[in-house]
Amino acid sequence: MKNLKSNVFFKVGIIVIMILILLIPTTMVQELIHEREVIQLSAINEVSSKWGDGQTITGPYIAIPYNKYIKQFSKKDSIDKIIKIQDWLYFLPEQLIIDGTISPEKRYRGIYEVVVYESALKISGIFNELDFKQFDIDSRDIHFDKATLNLGITDLKGIEKQISLNWNDRSIFFNSGTSTNDIVSSGINATIPVVNHDSLNYTFSMEIDLKGSQYLYFVPVGKTTDVNLKSDWPTPSFTGNYLPDDRNISNAGFTAFWNILHLNRNYPQSWKGSHYSVQNSSFGTDMLLPVGWDSIGSFLFFTTCT
């Protein structure tokens, strides 16, 4: 027995057995944590599906359809035919200013907390000199009468009131949906008067009351984009491609300011067709839930009881 206790292989075997035994409760805890994460995600999705998902604001941007001519080989006649199809021109604003107030609150599903919010957004800016000559398109093939201003909104359930667009001091109501899916697949649009004059500027403004959950993001489509956010939520997380230039966080809430230039992103101010993806440049804030001893104690108590 004495020789057995001094045997190295015996000691190694005992250690391996102890490790295997200890792995059993560790695995059980990991499985329990995973189960709780799945249930929490389900609770978040349930609340968000009724209230409004996390929101990303894209735009506004101008979309104008035009006639495009392409060659198409005809097997029947063995010749190339010229086919007319419709494509789109896109213009981004020279200046974009967004001022927003976020009012979050907690909702509960069982022991799980979900952050939802109401926001009030003021969006304004200017479009300068829509340059149609750069595209080398005959003006007769551009449908100026079908020009629209589009605003991407991730979850339209979050819109609380009718949205009115002030376009060069003219009031226009928005319609549901966007003109195309080239830039965003969910949002609103308004038919706007646009003429073929490069020197004409267009000013715009709108106010949006928008509900959502977990996060609020923006896409910097302006040549210069300024975003001001304030909230009484004390635990924000600033995420995305850009951090705020200035921020202040306290127990009373937070304020944050972003100033983003077109040089900071990888797409131009105007293009035609579906050549660019703008969503990858989004930024904004997540409303994190603070974790304290009360929350941990409740979780451990619930875990022990179940």
C-alpha positions as CSV (number, residue, x, y, z in Angstrom):
1,M,0.0,0.0,0.0
2,K,2.9,2.3,0.8
3,N,4.4,1.7,-2.6
4,L,1.1,2.3,-4.2
5,K,0.8,5.7,-2.5
6,S,4.2,6.7,-3.7
7,N,3.5,5.5,-7.2
8,V,3.4,8.5,-9.7
9,F,0.9,6.8,-12.0
10,F,-1.4,6.1,-9.1
11,K,-1.3,9.8,-8.1
12,V,-1.9,10.9,-11.7
13,G,-4.9,8.5,-11.9
14,I,-6.4,9.9,-8.7
15,I,-6.1,13.4,-10.1
16,V,-7.7,12.5,-13.4
17,I,-10.6,10.8,-11.6
18,M,-11.1,13.9,-9.4
19,I,-11.1,16.2,-12.5
20,L,-13.7,14.0,-14.1
21,I,-15.9,14.1,-11.0
22,L,-15.6,17.9,-10.8
23,L,-16.5,18.2,-14.5
24,I,-20.0,16.9,-13.8
25,P,-21.3,19.9,-11.7
26,T,-19.4,22.2,-14.0
27,T,-21.2,20.8,-17.0
28,M,-24.5,21.0,-15.2
29,V,-24.0,24.7,-14.4
30,Q,-23.0,25.5,-18.0
31,E,-26.1,23.7,-19.3
32,L,-28.2,25.7,-16.8
33,I,-26.6,29.0,-17.9
34,H,-27.2,28.1,-21.5
35,E,-30.9,27.2,-20.8
36,R,-31.4,30.5,-18.9
37,E,-29.8,32.5,-21.9
38,V,-32.2,30.8,-24.3
39,I,-35.2,31.6,-22.1
40,Q,-34.0,35.2,-21.7
41,L,-33.6,35.6,-25.4
42,S,-37.1,34.2,-25.9
43,A,-38.5,36.7,-23.4
44,I,-36.7,39.6,-25.2
45,N,-38.1,38.4,-28.5
46,E,-41.6,38.1,-27.1
47,V,-41.7,41.6,-25.7
48,S,-39.9,43.1,-28.7
49,S,-42.3,41.5,-31.2
50,K,-45.2,43.3,-29.5
51,W,-43.6,46.6,-28.6
52,G,-40.9,47.1,-31.3
53,D,-37.5,45.6,-32.1
54,G,-34.2,47.3,-31.9
55,Q,-34.3,50.2,-34.4
56,T,-31.8,51.4,-37.0
57,I,-32.6,54.7,-38.8
58,T,-31.2,54.9,-42.3
59,G,-31.5,58.1,-44.3
60,P,-33.2,60.0,-45.4
61,Y,-32.1,59.7,-49.0
62,I,-33.6,60.5,-52.4
63,A,-34.5,57.8,-54.9
64,I,-35.3,58.6,-58.5
65,P,-36.1,56.0,-61.2
66,Y,-34.7,56.2,-64.7
67,N,-34.8,54.2,-67.9
68,K,-31.8,51.9,-68.5
69,Y,-31.0,50.3,-71.9
70,I,-29.2,47.0,-72.1
71,K,-28.4,44.6,-74.9
72,Q,-30.1,41.2,-74.8
73,F,-29.4,38.4,-77.3
74,S,-32.5,36.9,-78.9
75,K,-32.1,33.2,-79.6
76,K,-35.2,33.3,-81.8
77,D,-33.9,36.0,-84.2
78,S,-30.2,35.4,-83.4
79,I,-29.7,39.2,-82.9
80,D,-29.0,41.6,-80.1
81,K,-32.0,43.6,-79.0
82,I,-32.1,46.7,-76.9
83,I,-34.2,46.2,-73.8
84,K,-35.5,49.1,-71.6
85,I,-35.5,48.4,-67.9
86,Q,-35.9,50.6,-64.8
87,D,-33.1,51.4,-62.4
88,W,-32.6,53.9,-59.7
89,L,-30.5,57.0,-58.8
90,Y,-29.7,57.6,-55.2
91,F,-28.7,60.9,-53.5
92,L,-27.6,61.4,-49.9
93,P,-27.9,64.7,-48.0
94,E,-25.2,67.3,-47.8
95,Q,-26.0,67.8,-44.1
96,L,-27.9,65.5,-41.7
97,I,-28.8,66.6,-38.1
98,I,-30.5,64.3,-35.7
99,D,-31.6,65.3,-32.2
100,G,-33.1,62.5,-30.1
101,T,-34.5,61.9,-26.6
102,I,-34.7,58.3,-25.4
103,S,-37.0,57.3,-22.6
104,P,-36.4,53.6,-21.6
105,E,-38.3,51.5,-19.1
106,K,-38.1,47.9,-17.9
107,R,-40.6,45.2,-18.8
108,Y,-40.7,41.8,-17.1
109,R,-41.2,38.2,-18.3
110,G,-40.9,36.0,-15.3
111,I,-37.5,36.7,-13.7
112,Y,-36.2,38.3,-16.9
113,E,-36.0,42.1,-17.5
114,V,-36.3,43.6,-21.0
115,V,-35.5,47.2,-21.8
116,V,-37.9,48.9,-24.1
117,Y,-38.0,52.6,-25.0
118,E,-39.9,55.5,-26.5
119,S,-37.9,58.0,-28.5
120,A,-38.6,61.4,-29.9
121,L,-36.4,62.2,-33.0
122,K,-36.0,65.4,-34.9
123,I,-34.3,64.9,-38.3
124,S,-33.3,67.8,-40.5
125,G,-30.8,68.7,-43.2
126,I,-30.2,69.8,-46.7
127,F,-29.6,68.3,-50.2
128,N,-27.3,70.4,-52.3
129,E,-27.0,70.4,-56.1
130,L,-28.3,67.0,-57.3
131,D,-25.8,66.4,-60.0
132,F,-27.5,64.4,-62.8
133,K,-24.7,65.1,-65.3
134,Q,-22.3,62.7,-63.5
135,F,-24.4,59.7,-64.5
136,D,-24.4,60.6,-68.3
137,I,-28.1,59.9,-68.5
138,D,-30.5,61.7,-70.9
139,S,-32.8,63.8,-68.8
140,R,-35.7,62.5,-70.8
141,D,-35.0,59.0,-69.3
142,I,-35.1,60.3,-65.7
143,H,-38.6,60.2,-64.0
144,F,-38.4,63.3,-61.9
145,D,-42.1,63.1,-61.1
146,K,-41.5,59.8,-59.3
147,A,-38.7,61.0,-57.0
148,T,-39.1,59.9,-53.4
149,L,-37.5,60.7,-50.1
150,N,-36.9,57.4,-48.2
151,L,-36.2,56.8,-44.5
152,G,-35.2,53.3,-43.4
153,I,-36.8,52.1,-40.1
154,T,-36.1,48.6,-39.0
155,D,-39.5,47.8,-37.3
156,L,-42.5,49.9,-38.5
157,K,-44.6,48.7,-35.5
158,G,-42.6,51.3,-33.5
159,I,-44.1,54.3,-35.3
160,E,-46.6,55.9,-32.9
161,K,-47.9,58.9,-35.0
162,Q,-48.3,59.9,-38.6
163,I,-45.1,61.4,-39.9
164,S,-45.1,64.6,-41.9
165,L,-42.2,65.8,-44.0
166,N,-41.4,69.5,-44.4
167,W,-39.8,69.7,-47.8
168,N,-38.7,73.2,-48.8
169,D,-41.5,74.6,-46.6
170,R,-44.0,72.2,-48.1
171,S,-45.8,69.6,-46.0
172,I,-45.9,66.1,-47.3
173,F,-47.1,62.9,-45.6
174,F,-45.1,59.7,-45.7
175,N,-46.3,56.4,-47.1
176,S,-45.4,53.0,-45.8
177,G,-42.6,51.1,-47.5
178,T,-39.5,52.2,-49.4
179,S,-39.2,52.8,-53.2
180,T,-36.7,50.0,-53.6
181,N,-34.8,47.4,-51.5
182,D,-31.4,48.4,-52.8
183,I,-30.5,50.3,-49.6
184,V,-33.1,49.2,-47.0
185,S,-36.0,46.8,-47.1
186,S,-38.1,48.4,-44.4
187,G,-39.1,52.0,-44.0
188,I,-41.3,54.9,-45.3
189,N,-41.3,57.2,-48.3
190,A,-42.7,60.5,-49.5
191,T,-43.1,61.7,-53.1
192,I,-41.2,64.9,-53.4
193,P,-40.9,67.6,-56.1
194,V,-37.5,67.4,-57.8
195,V,-36.4,69.3,-60.9
196,N,-33.5,69.1,-63.3
197,H,-31.5,72.0,-61.9
198,D,-28.1,71.3,-60.4
199,S,-28.0,74.6,-58.4
200,L,-31.3,74.0,-56.5
201,N,-31.1,73.1,-52.9
202,Y,-33.7,71.2,-50.9
203,T,-34.2,71.5,-47.1
204,F,-36.1,68.9,-45.1
205,S,-37.2,68.3,-41.5
206,M,-39.4,65.8,-39.8
207,E,-40.3,64.6,-36.3
208,I,-40.7,60.9,-35.4
209,D,-42.0,59.3,-32.2
210,L,-40.5,55.8,-32.4
211,K,-40.7,52.8,-30.0
212,G,-38.1,50.1,-29.8
213,S,-36.2,47.8,-27.5
214,Q,-32.6,47.2,-26.5
215,Y,-30.9,49.6,-28.9
216,L,-31.2,52.6,-31.2
217,Y,-28.7,52.9,-34.2
218,F,-28.2,55.4,-37.0
219,V,-26.5,55.3,-40.4
220,P,-24.4,58.4,-41.3
221,V,-25.7,59.2,-44.7
222,G,-24.9,62.9,-44.6
223,K,-21.8,64.4,-46.0
224,T,-21.6,65.6,-42.5
225,T,-23.8,63.8,-39.9
226,D,-24.4,65.2,-36.4
227,V,-26.3,63.1,-33.9
228,N,-27.3,64.3,-30.4
229,L,-28.8,61.8,-28.0
230,K,-29.9,62.3,-24.4
231,S,-31.7,59.9,-22.0
232,D,-32.3,59.3,-18.3
233,W,-30.9,55.7,-18.7
234,P,-27.7,55.5,-16.6
235,T,-26.0,52.4,-18.2
236,P,-25.7,52.9,-22.0
237,S,-23.2,51.1,-24.2
238,F,-22.0,53.1,-27.3
239,T,-21.5,50.6,-30.1
240,G,-21.1,50.4,-33.9
241,N,-18.5,51.8,-36.2
242,Y,-18.1,55.2,-34.4
243,L,-17.9,56.2,-30.7
244,P,-19.2,59.5,-29.6
245,D,-17.0,62.6,-29.9
246,D,-18.4,63.8,-26.6
247,R,-20.4,61.9,-24.0
248,N,-21.4,62.4,-20.4
249,I,-22.8,59.5,-18.2
250,S,-24.1,59.8,-14.7
251,N,-26.7,58.3,-12.4
252,A,-29.2,60.8,-13.9
253,G,-28.7,59.5,-17.5
254,F,-26.4,60.2,-20.4
255,T,-25.8,62.6,-23.3
256,A,-23.8,61.8,-26.4
257,F,-22.8,63.6,-29.6
258,W,-21.4,62.2,-32.8
259,N,-19.9,64.1,-35.7
260,I,-19.2,61.9,-38.8
261,L,-17.9,62.9,-42.2
262,H,-18.4,61.2,-45.5
263,L,-14.7,60.5,-45.5
264,N,-15.2,58.2,-42.5
265,R,-17.4,55.7,-44.5
266,N,-17.0,53.6,-47.6
267,Y,-19.7,54.9,-50.0
268,P,-20.3,58.1,-51.9
269,Q,-23.0,60.7,-51.8
270,S,-24.7,59.5,-55.0
271,W,-24.8,56.4,-57.2
272,K,-27.0,54.3,-59.3
273,G,-28.2,50.8,-58.8
274,S,-27.5,48.5,-55.8
275,H,-23.7,49.0,-55.7
276,Y,-23.3,49.9,-52.0
277,S,-24.3,48.6,-48.6
278,V,-24.6,51.4,-46.1
279,Q,-25.8,49.3,-43.0
280,N,-22.2,48.3,-42.1
281,S,-21.5,51.9,-41.0
282,S,-24.3,52.1,-38.3
283,F,-23.6,53.4,-34.8
284,G,-25.6,54.2,-31.7
285,T,-26.3,53.0,-28.2
286,D,-27.5,49.9,-26.4
287,M,-29.5,50.2,-23.2
288,L,-27.7,47.8,-20.9
289,L,-29.3,46.4,-17.8
290,P,-27.2,47.0,-14.7
291,V,-26.3,43.9,-12.8
292,G,-26.1,44.2,-9.0
293,W,-26.0,41.9,-6.0
294,D,-29.8,41.9,-5.9
295,S,-30.1,40.6,-9.5
296,I,-27.4,38.0,-8.9
297,G,-29.0,36.9,-5.6
298,S,-32.4,36.5,-7.3
299,F,-30.8,34.5,-10.1
300,L,-29.0,32.2,-7.7
301,F,-32.1,31.7,-5.6
302,F,-34.2,30.9,-8.6
303,T,-31.6,28.5,-9.9
304,T,-31.4,26.7,-6.5
305,C,-35.2,26.4,-6.3
306,T,-35.5,24.9,-9.8
